[in-house]
Amino acid sequence: MASSLEYLLNRYANKTCTPEEKEELMRLLQESGNDEAVQQLIEKMIQERPVKHQMPETTAQAILQSIFEADETPVVTMATTQVRRLAFGRIAAAAVILLLLTTAGWLWLTNTTKTQLATTVNVKNDVAPGGNKALLTLANGATIVLDNEENGIVAREGNANVVKLKNGQLKYEKAAGQGSTASDDGKPAMAYNTLSTPKGGEYRIVLPDGSKVWLNAASSITYPTAFDAKERKVQVTGEAYFEVAKLVTAKDGKRIPFLVDIRSARGHLGQVQVLGTHFNINAYDDEEAVKTTLLEGKVKIVKATTTTNEATAKNNKAQAEGASAVLSPGEQATIGGGRSNKLATDGVQVKHVDVNDVMAWKNGMFHFERADIQTVMRQLSRWYDVQVVYKKDLDKSDPLFFEVSRHTNLSDVLKVLNLAGGARFTIEDKKIIVQ
């Protein structure tokens, strides 16, 4: 029995559990005779797994206490006297493991939410998660609401068919026999399309060159329907993940550069220069700064010398100094341009990050480590298309650690957030009341 539990617990912790294995794990955990075996295995996991997370003692204690006191859920009972003998570094590790195993898996996502913790979220109008929603704006200004369209060809642009695929994907395919419109100088006219997602929406697109782009909620990408032979340039707002296709010129075999202009309400913030790579750009107006994270390959980040709110020669000179950086995989570049002006005159700041944390949104997860409640609420606001009203002193809030699927109702996410050490919440008329 112990060997089966150990196998299944590790499979679940590593997120490799099959549905059948998960069901078996739930059954074993609910058998009262297994309490001691599960406790021993959890302690073994704590000892064997490195402690990567640090959290305040009060937060760790509150998380554990909430888990242990939940009496109508398949959570194994552990003697609190034994737990408290663990060093608090171990308690923090235990809290994280139990959050990953219990909160994201058993506690909230298996329809067993009738616990004493449910009273911490007052639900009047629950909100469903976001989904595949996007608006396509064609070169002539016409718009197509993609979530209302059937799969297949939705438009023809130049020599390309615009095809809606299944599962929220758009693709540009060369259309046989389709000509292109020439400009006055005889060259093909450049036509641009824009794909934009609303709050509560996400979408994927395969660009005319074969590059793949994932758009997060409240984001957009503007691109030509056929790329120039010398360079490929697009514009983005919000958040997007790129897997850029490697293209070379037919004449000399040189790589065709891929350029991403980063835009916001403030204007042109900077540019990412690419030669075949995977990277993520987060450029929301309400975030502190613009962040570009490299997963694979190599990119150069160049900060714009001017924006709509930076017109003085002094600011331009400050930006020119150290206004570019080359990233290696696992590095993140930060430039000013978000809601804060503290980085407005800085260059490009580079640091190492955990790319799995950055890419959680693309992988269908909310993932936070040492996040403040405003950061969490901004993501929830965009994905669930809700407003956030604060009735709480945020300066006294502990940093938050939690992970949960984006494909679950808002009330379940708020229950997990409360367990992770957040506040109390009320959902009213598309608003989250934080108190």
C-alpha positions as CSV (number, residue, x, y, z in Angstrom):
1,M,0.0,0.0,0.0
2,A,2.8,2.4,1.0
3,S,4.6,1.8,-2.3
4,S,1.4,2.6,-4.3
5,L,0.8,5.7,-2.3
6,E,4.4,6.9,-2.8
7,Y,4.2,6.3,-6.5
8,L,0.9,8.1,-6.9
9,L,1.9,11.0,-4.7
10,N,5.1,11.6,-6.6
11,R,3.2,11.2,-9.9
12,Y,0.7,13.8,-8.8
13,A,3.4,16.2,-7.5
14,N,5.2,16.0,-10.8
15,K,2.0,16.5,-12.7
16,T,2.3,13.2,-14.6
17,C,-0.7,11.5,-13.1
18,T,-3.2,9.9,-15.5
19,P,-6.9,10.4,-14.8
20,E,-7.1,6.7,-13.7
21,E,-4.1,7.2,-11.3
22,K,-5.6,10.4,-9.9
23,E,-8.9,8.5,-9.2
24,E,-7.0,5.8,-7.4
25,L,-5.0,8.3,-5.4
26,M,-8.2,10.0,-4.3
27,R,-9.6,6.6,-3.1
28,L,-6.5,5.8,-1.1
29,L,-6.4,9.2,0.5
30,Q,-9.9,8.9,1.7
31,E,-9.3,5.6,3.4
32,S,-8.8,6.5,7.1
33,G,-6.4,3.5,7.6
34,N,-3.9,5.2,5.3
35,D,-3.4,8.4,7.4
36,E,-0.1,7.4,9.0
37,A,1.3,6.1,5.7
38,V,0.5,9.3,3.9
39,Q,2.0,11.4,6.7
40,Q,5.2,9.5,6.5
41,L,5.3,9.8,2.7
42,I,4.7,13.6,2.9
43,E,7.5,14.0,5.3
44,K,9.8,11.9,3.1
45,M,8.9,14.1,0.1
46,I,9.7,17.2,2.1
47,Q,13.1,15.8,3.0
48,E,13.9,14.7,-0.6
49,R,12.6,17.7,-2.5
50,P,14.7,20.9,-2.4
51,V,13.1,23.8,-0.6
52,K,12.8,26.4,-3.4
53,H,10.0,28.5,-1.9
54,Q,10.3,30.9,1.1
55,M,7.2,32.3,2.8
56,P,6.5,34.0,6.0
57,E,6.0,31.8,9.1
58,T,2.5,33.2,9.7
59,T,1.5,32.4,6.1
60,A,2.8,28.9,6.2
61,Q,1.2,28.2,9.5
62,A,-2.2,29.6,8.3
63,I,-2.1,27.5,5.2
64,L,-1.3,24.3,7.1
65,Q,-3.9,25.1,9.8
66,S,-6.6,25.6,7.1
67,I,-5.6,22.4,5.3
68,F,-5.7,20.3,8.5
69,E,-9.0,21.7,9.7
70,A,-10.9,21.1,6.4
71,D,-13.2,18.3,7.6
72,E,-15.3,17.5,4.5
73,T,-12.5,17.1,1.9
74,P,-10.3,14.2,1.0
75,V,-7.3,15.8,2.9
76,V,-5.3,13.5,5.0
77,T,-5.4,14.3,8.8
78,M,-2.0,15.0,10.2
79,A,-1.3,15.6,13.9
80,T,-0.5,19.3,14.3
81,T,1.8,18.6,17.2
82,Q,4.1,16.6,14.9
83,V,3.9,19.2,12.2
84,R,4.9,22.0,14.6
85,R,8.0,20.2,15.6
86,L,9.3,20.6,12.1
87,A,11.5,23.6,11.4
88,F,9.6,26.4,9.8
89,G,11.6,26.0,6.6
90,R,10.1,22.5,6.5
91,I,6.7,23.9,7.3
92,A,7.0,26.2,4.3
93,A,8.0,23.4,2.1
94,A,5.1,21.3,3.4
95,A,2.7,24.1,2.7
96,V,3.9,24.4,-0.8
97,I,3.7,20.6,-1.4
98,L,0.3,20.4,0.1
99,L,-0.9,23.4,-1.9
100,L,0.2,21.7,-5.1
101,L,-1.1,18.3,-4.1
102,T,-4.2,19.2,-2.2
103,T,-5.4,22.7,-3.2
104,A,-4.9,22.5,-7.0
105,G,-5.8,18.8,-7.1
106,W,-8.1,17.4,-4.5
107,L,-9.5,20.3,-2.6
108,W,-11.0,22.6,-5.1
109,L,-11.0,21.0,-8.5
110,T,-12.9,17.7,-7.7
111,N,-16.3,19.2,-6.8
112,T,-15.6,18.8,-3.1
113,T,-15.8,22.4,-2.2
114,K,-18.4,22.2,0.6
115,T,-16.0,22.9,3.4
116,Q,-15.7,25.5,6.1
117,L,-13.4,27.3,3.8
118,A,-16.2,27.9,1.3
119,T,-17.6,30.6,3.7
120,T,-14.5,32.8,2.9
121,V,-15.8,33.6,-0.5
122,N,-19.3,35.1,-0.8
123,V,-20.5,34.2,-4.3
124,K,-23.5,36.1,-5.7
125,N,-22.6,35.9,-9.3
126,D,-19.9,33.4,-10.1
127,V,-17.8,34.0,-13.2
128,A,-16.7,31.4,-15.7
129,P,-13.1,31.3,-16.9
130,G,-12.0,33.0,-20.1
131,G,-11.7,31.1,-23.4
132,N,-11.0,31.3,-27.1
133,K,-12.3,34.8,-28.0
134,A,-10.8,37.2,-30.5
135,L,-11.6,39.9,-33.1
136,L,-9.9,39.9,-36.5
137,T,-9.6,43.3,-38.2
138,L,-8.9,43.0,-41.9
139,A,-6.9,45.4,-44.1
140,N,-10.1,47.2,-45.3
141,G,-11.2,47.8,-41.8
142,A,-13.8,45.0,-41.7
143,T,-14.0,43.0,-38.5
144,I,-14.7,39.3,-37.8
145,V,-15.7,38.0,-34.4
146,L,-13.9,34.7,-34.5
147,D,-15.7,33.0,-31.7
148,N,-18.9,33.4,-33.7
149,E,-17.4,31.9,-36.9
150,E,-17.4,28.3,-38.0
151,N,-14.1,26.6,-38.7
152,G,-12.8,27.1,-42.3
153,I,-11.9,30.1,-44.5
154,V,-13.2,33.3,-42.9
155,A,-11.5,35.8,-45.3
156,R,-9.1,36.2,-48.2
157,E,-6.3,38.7,-47.9
158,G,-4.1,39.3,-50.9
159,N,-2.8,35.8,-51.9
160,A,-3.6,34.2,-48.5
161,N,-6.6,32.4,-47.1
162,V,-7.4,33.3,-43.5
163,V,-8.4,30.0,-41.9
164,K,-10.0,29.4,-38.6
165,L,-8.9,26.1,-37.1
166,K,-10.3,24.2,-34.2
167,N,-9.5,25.1,-30.6
168,G,-9.0,28.8,-31.0
169,Q,-6.4,29.0,-33.8
170,L,-6.1,31.2,-36.8
171,K,-3.8,30.4,-39.8
172,Y,-2.7,32.2,-43.0
173,E,-2.4,29.8,-45.9
174,K,-1.3,30.7,-49.4
175,A,-4.3,30.6,-51.8
176,A,-3.8,29.0,-55.2
177,G,-4.5,31.4,-58.0
178,Q,-4.8,34.5,-55.8
179,G,-2.9,37.5,-57.1
180,S,-1.6,40.5,-55.0
181,T,-2.4,44.1,-55.4
182,A,0.5,46.3,-56.6
183,S,1.3,49.8,-55.3
184,D,2.3,52.8,-57.4
185,D,6.0,51.7,-57.5
186,G,5.1,48.3,-58.9
187,K,5.8,46.4,-55.6
188,P,3.1,44.4,-53.9
189,A,1.1,46.5,-51.5
190,M,1.6,45.7,-47.8
191,A,-1.7,44.9,-46.2
192,Y,-2.0,44.5,-42.4
193,N,-4.4,42.6,-40.2
194,T,-4.8,42.8,-36.4
195,L,-5.8,40.0,-34.1
196,S,-7.0,41.2,-30.7
197,T,-8.3,39.4,-27.7
198,P,-10.7,41.0,-25.2
199,K,-10.6,40.6,-21.4
200,G,-11.5,36.9,-20.8
201,G,-10.1,35.8,-24.2
202,E,-7.0,34.1,-25.6
203,Y,-6.1,33.0,-29.1
204,R,-3.4,31.4,-31.2
205,I,-2.3,32.4,-34.7
206,V,0.1,30.9,-37.3
207,L,1.5,33.9,-39.2
208,P,2.1,33.9,-43.0
209,D,5.7,32.9,-42.4
210,G,4.8,29.9,-40.2
211,S,5.6,31.6,-36.9
212,K,3.3,30.7,-34.0
213,V,1.9,33.3,-31.6
214,W,-0.2,32.8,-28.4
215,L,-2.1,35.9,-27.3
216,N,-3.1,36.3,-23.7
217,A,-6.2,38.2,-22.6
218,A,-6.6,41.9,-23.5
219,S,-3.7,41.7,-26.1
220,S,-3.2,42.3,-29.8
221,I,-0.8,41.6,-32.7
222,T,-0.7,43.6,-35.9
223,Y,1.1,41.9,-38.9
224,P,1.3,42.0,-42.7
225,T,-0.7,39.4,-44.6
226,A,2.5,38.6,-46.5
227,F,6.0,39.4,-45.1
228,D,8.7,41.4,-46.9
229,A,11.6,39.4,-48.3
230,K,14.1,41.4,-46.2
231,E,12.5,41.5,-42.8
232,R,9.4,40.4,-40.8
233,K,7.9,42.9,-38.5
234,V,4.9,42.8,-36.2
235,Q,3.5,44.9,-33.4
236,V,2.1,43.7,-30.1
237,T,0.3,45.0,-27.1
238,G,-0.5,43.2,-23.9
239,E,1.1,39.7,-23.6
240,A,2.2,37.3,-26.3
241,Y,4.4,34.2,-26.6
242,F,6.3,33.6,-29.9
243,E,7.7,30.6,-31.6
244,V,9.4,32.2,-34.5
245,A,10.0,30.2,-37.7
246,K,13.5,30.2,-39.1
247,L,13.4,31.6,-42.7
248,V,16.4,32.3,-45.0
249,T,16.6,34.3,-48.3
250,A,16.4,32.3,-51.5
251,K,19.3,34.3,-53.0
252,D,22.1,34.0,-50.4
253,G,20.6,31.8,-47.6
254,K,20.8,34.5,-45.0
255,R,18.3,34.5,-42.1
256,I,15.4,36.9,-42.5
257,P,15.2,38.9,-39.2
258,F,11.9,38.9,-37.2
259,L,11.2,42.2,-35.4
260,V,8.5,42.8,-32.7
261,D,7.6,46.4,-31.9
262,I,6.2,46.7,-28.4
263,R,3.3,49.2,-28.1
264,S,1.1,50.5,-25.4
265,A,-1.1,53.6,-24.7
266,R,2.2,55.4,-24.1
267,G,3.4,54.8,-27.6
268,H,6.3,52.8,-29.0
269,L,8.2,51.3,-26.0
270,G,10.9,49.1,-27.7
271,Q,11.7,46.4,-30.1
272,V,12.6,42.7,-29.9
273,Q,15.0,41.6,-32.6
274,V,14.9,37.9,-33.3
275,L,16.6,35.2,-35.3
276,G,14.5,32.1,-34.8
277,T,13.6,31.6,-31.1
278,H,10.9,31.2,-28.4
279,F,10.1,34.2,-26.1
280,N,7.4,35.9,-24.2
281,I,6.5,39.6,-24.0
282,N,4.4,41.1,-21.2
283,A,3.6,44.7,-22.0
284,Y,0.3,45.5,-20.3
285,D,-0.3,49.1,-19.5
286,D,-1.3,48.3,-15.9
287,E,1.9,46.4,-15.1
288,E,5.0,48.0,-13.5
289,A,7.2,47.5,-16.6
290,V,7.6,45.7,-19.9
291,K,9.2,42.3,-19.6
292,T,10.6,40.1,-22.3
293,T,11.6,36.6,-21.4
294,L,13.7,34.2,-23.5
295,L,13.1,30.5,-23.6
296,E,15.1,29.4,-26.5
297,G,17.5,31.0,-29.0
298,K,18.7,34.5,-28.8
299,V,17.1,38.0,-28.9
300,K,18.2,41.6,-28.7
301,I,16.0,44.1,-26.7
302,V,16.2,47.7,-27.9
303,K,14.4,50.3,-25.8
304,A,12.7,53.1,-27.8
305,T,14.4,56.5,-27.5
306,T,11.1,58.4,-27.2
307,T,7.5,57.7,-26.1
308,T,4.5,59.9,-26.0
309,N,5.3,61.0,-22.4
310,E,9.1,61.3,-22.8
311,A,10.0,64.2,-25.0
312,T,12.8,66.0,-23.3
313,A,16.4,65.7,-24.4
314,K,17.5,64.8,-20.9
315,N,15.2,61.7,-20.9
316,N,16.3,60.7,-24.4
317,K,20.0,60.9,-23.4
318,A,19.3,58.7,-20.4
319,Q,17.5,56.1,-22.5
320,A,20.3,56.0,-25.0
321,E,22.8,54.9,-22.4
322,G,22.4,51.1,-21.9
323,A,19.2,51.0,-24.0
324,S,19.7,47.5,-25.4
325,A,20.6,44.1,-24.2
326,V,21.1,40.6,-25.7
327,L,19.3,37.8,-23.8
328,S,20.3,34.2,-23.3
329,P,17.7,31.4,-22.5
330,G,16.4,31.9,-19.0
331,E,16.9,35.6,-18.9
332,Q,14.3,38.4,-18.7
333,A,14.8,42.0,-19.9
334,T,12.8,44.8,-18.2
335,I,12.2,48.2,-19.6
336,G,10.0,51.1,-18.5
337,G,6.6,51.7,-20.1
338,G,4.0,50.2,-17.7
339,R,1.9,52.1,-15.1
340,S,5.0,53.1,-13.1
341,N,7.5,55.8,-14.2
342,K,10.3,54.5,-12.0
343,L,12.0,52.8,-15.0
344,A,11.3,55.6,-17.4
345,T,14.9,56.8,-17.7
346,D,16.6,53.5,-17.0
347,G,18.1,51.3,-19.7
348,V,17.4,47.6,-20.1
349,Q,17.6,45.6,-16.9
350,V,18.4,41.9,-17.3
351,K,18.0,39.1,-14.7
352,H,17.6,35.3,-14.6
353,V,14.0,34.0,-14.0
354,D,12.1,30.7,-13.9
355,V,10.6,30.5,-17.3
356,N,8.0,28.0,-16.1
357,D,6.6,30.7,-13.9
358,V,6.5,33.2,-16.8
359,M,4.8,30.7,-19.1
360,A,2.2,29.5,-16.7
361,W,-0.5,31.4,-18.5
362,K,0.2,29.7,-21.8
363,N,0.1,26.3,-20.1
364,G,-3.3,27.1,-18.7
365,M,-2.3,27.9,-15.1
366,F,-2.1,30.7,-12.6
367,H,1.2,30.4,-10.8
368,F,2.5,32.9,-8.2
369,E,5.5,32.9,-5.9
370,R,5.9,35.8,-3.5
371,A,3.3,37.8,-5.4
372,D,1.5,40.7,-3.9
373,I,-2.3,40.7,-4.0
374,Q,-2.5,43.5,-6.7
375,T,-0.4,41.4,-9.1
376,V,-2.7,38.5,-8.6
377,M,-5.8,40.6,-9.0
378,R,-4.6,42.1,-12.2
379,Q,-4.3,38.7,-13.8
380,L,-7.7,37.6,-12.5
381,S,-9.3,40.8,-13.7
382,R,-8.0,40.3,-17.3
383,W,-8.8,36.6,-17.5
384,Y,-12.3,36.7,-15.9
385,D,-13.2,40.2,-17.2
386,V,-14.0,41.6,-13.8
387,Q,-13.2,44.8,-11.9
388,V,-11.4,44.7,-8.5
389,V,-12.5,46.9,-5.6
390,Y,-10.1,47.0,-2.6
391,K,-11.5,47.4,1.0
392,K,-8.3,46.2,2.7
393,D,-5.0,47.6,3.8
394,L,-2.8,46.0,1.2
395,D,0.5,47.1,2.9
396,K,-0.1,44.4,5.5
397,S,-0.6,41.6,3.1
398,D,1.8,38.7,3.1
399,P,3.3,37.5,-0.2
400,L,1.2,34.8,-2.0
401,F,2.2,31.4,-3.1
402,F,-0.2,29.3,-5.1
403,E,-1.0,27.5,-8.4
404,V,-4.3,26.7,-9.9
405,S,-5.8,26.0,-13.3
406,R,-7.1,29.0,-15.3
407,H,-9.9,26.7,-16.6
408,T,-12.0,26.9,-13.4
409,N,-14.6,29.3,-12.1
410,L,-13.5,32.4,-10.4
411,S,-15.0,31.4,-7.0
412,D,-12.8,28.3,-6.9
413,V,-9.7,30.4,-7.7
414,L,-10.6,32.8,-4.9
415,K,-11.0,29.9,-2.4
416,V,-7.4,28.7,-3.3
417,L,-6.2,32.3,-3.0
418,N,-7.7,32.6,0.5
419,L,-6.1,29.3,1.5
420,A,-2.7,30.7,0.2
421,G,-2.9,33.5,2.7
422,G,-5.0,36.1,0.8
423,A,-8.0,38.1,1.9
424,R,-11.7,37.5,2.0
425,F,-13.6,38.0,-1.2
426,T,-17.0,38.8,-2.5
427,I,-18.1,38.4,-6.2
428,E,-20.8,41.0,-7.0
429,D,-21.9,42.1,-10.5
430,K,-18.6,41.2,-12.2
431,K,-16.6,42.7,-9.4
432,I,-14.2,41.2,-6.9
433,I,-14.5,42.9,-3.5
434,V,-11.2,42.4,-1.6
435,Q,-11.7,42.8,2.1
